Amino acid sequence: MAGLMTWGPAILMVAMLYFLLIRPQKAAQKKRNEMLEKLKKGDKVMTIGGLYGTIVEINERQIKLLVADGVRLEFARSAVSANITEDGEPE
């Protein structure tokens, strides 16, 4: 019985850590991965640096964004923070 009393608080803290930190983080990562998989040519996106553009080319690793007339920039696909076409304006 004494063993349970000493390990009980530790087990409770680990369980709270899992439900408050790890589980929500995994759900957010899954949602982000799904968003990155659904990207397609013509989508308006925002990068992690805050740059807005329209996807003109896309492959497994990279995207090319049209950010102004005749200005195309190449980014890693993972640099996309939000799909504005789907989500509307990001918060």
Buried (B, 14 or more C-beta within 10 A) or exposed (E): EEEEEEEEEEEEEEEEEEEEEEEEEEEEEEEBEEBBEEBEEEBBBBBEEEBEBBBEEBEEEEBBBBBEEEEEEEBEBEBBBBBBBEEEEEE
